[in-house]
């Protein structure tokens, strides 16, 4: 169940990053409220995952999901640039996440 919590926490990180961008530096009320709400849920789920998973593993996976997901959302929804170098960088993050997950000691205490 810890991995499910962690993946959902990472997805919520993507959502709060999107709303943070929409908040325009926390100057718009509802996107700001959404940012904080999704942050709380994301952190709560991450903390549940960390009850079972090693801190380093959980944190790296959580931030990786958020980073790559925010990149994709930026390109798809916000019209941010899609260049070969940016795609390569995102793929390297994904490769790092896979290696981290498969590494000995990466899935439990």
C-alpha positions in Angstrom: 0.0 0.0 0.0 2.9 2.3 0.6 3.8 2.4 -3.1 0.2 3.3 -3.9 0.3 6.2 -1.4 3.6 7.3 -2.9 2.4 7.3 -6.5 -0.8 9.2 -5.6 1.3 11.6 -3.6 3.5 12.2 -6.6 0.4 12.8 -8.8 -0.9 15.3 -6.3 2.5 17.0 -6.4 1.9 17.6 -10.2 -1.5 19.1 -9.5 -0.2 21.5 -6.8 2.6 22.6 -9.0 0.1 23.4 -11.8 -2.1 25.4 -9.4 0.9 27.2 -8.0 1.7 28.4 -11.5 -1.9 29.4 -11.9 -1.8 31.3 -8.6 0.6 33.8 -10.1 2.8 34.0 -7.0 -0.1 33.4 -4.6 -1.9 36.6 -5.8 -5.0 34.7 -7.1 -7.2 33.3 -4.3 -8.6 30.0 -5.6 -5.5 28.7 -7.4 -3.6 29.6 -4.1 -6.2 27.7 -2.0 -6.0 24.7 -4.4 -2.2 24.7 -4.3 -2.2 24.6 -0.5 -4.9 21.9 -0.4 -3.2 19.6 -2.8 0.1 20.2 -1.1 -1.4 19.0 2.2 -2.8 15.9 0.7 0.5 15.2 -1.2 2.6 15.6 2.0 0.1 13.5 4.0 0.3 10.6 1.5 4.1 10.9 1.3 4.3 10.7 5.1 2.1 7.5 5.0 4.4 6.0 2.4 7.5 6.8 4.5 6.1 4.7 7.4 7.2 1.7 5.3 9.6 2.9 2.6 13.0 4.3 3.2 13.0 8.1 3.3 15.5 8.5 0.5 13.6 6.2 -1.8 10.2 7.7 -1.0 11.4 11.3 -1.4 13.3 10.6 -4.7 10.4 8.8 -6.2 7.9 11.5 -5.1 10.0 14.4 -6.4 10.7 12.5 -9.6 7.1 11.9 -10.3 6.4 15.5 -9.6 9.2 16.8 -11.7 8.5 14.7 -14.8 4.8 15.2 -14.4 5.1 19.0 -14.1 7.3 19.0 -17.2 4.6 17.1 -19.1 1.8 19.3 -17.8 3.8 22.4 -18.7 4.3 21.3 -22.2 0.7 19.9 -22.8 -1.4 22.5 -20.9 0.8 25.6 -20.6 2.5 25.5 -24.0 6.1 25.3 -22.6 8.8 24.4 -25.0 9.4 20.8 -26.0 13.0 20.4 -27.0 15.2 17.4 -27.5 17.3 18.4 -24.5 14.3 18.9 -22.2 12.9 15.5 -23.2 16.3 13.8 -22.7 16.5 15.4 -19.2 13.1 14.1 -18.3 14.0 10.6 -19.6 17.1 10.7 -17.5 15.0 11.5 -14.4 12.7 8.6 -15.3 15.7 6.3 -15.7 17.0 7.4 -12.3 13.6 6.6 -10.7 13.6 3.1 -12.2 17.1 2.4 -11.1 16.3 3.8 -7.6 13.2 1.5 -7.4 15.2 -1.6 -8.5 18.2 -0.9 -6.4 18.7 -3.3 -3.4 17.3 -1.8 -0.3 15.1 0.6 -2.2 11.7 -0.9 -1.4 11.6 -1.4 2.4 13.5 -0.7 5.6 
